[in-house]
Amino acid sequence: MTAKTLSMWTNDCDYVIAYSAADADWVCAEGTGFSHADEHGELPGEAWERVPDDKPWTRLFPDEPGKESITKTAREWCESEGRGYHSCTEY
């Protein structure tokens, strides 16, 4: 049996940590209540793009004045956060 590997995924707005593009949509739906799947549960192929493991990503905290931003690679975020909704670029 092959172990599943978490990756960071984006749809150009939301960033999630998931096992696959299909799983990314489920994670996003769990985190936001919105899914890209159609009425049959099928995902459009272009909905999610895998973020390269070595790409730096900075999390900002606009709702928490004085809290410093945190920068890690996508791989480091996966390892520290685990599967789940990560962030959104629309704030």
CORBEL-V138094 format. One record per run of one state. SS is the DSSP state (@ for helix, = for strand, . for the rest). FROM is the first residue (numbers start at 1). TO is the last residue. If there is no record, write none. Layout:
ss->SS from->FROM to->TO
ss->SS from->FROM to->TO
This chain:
ss->. from->1 to->6
ss->= from->7 to->10
ss->. from->11 to->13
ss->= from->14 to->18
ss->. from->19 to->20
ss->@ from->21 to->32
ss->. from->33 to->48
ss->= from->49 to->50
ss->. from->51 to->55
ss->= from->56 to->59
ss->. from->60 to->69
ss->= from->70 to->73
ss->@ from->74 to->81
ss->. from->82 to->83
ss->= from->84 to->88
ss->. from->89 to->91
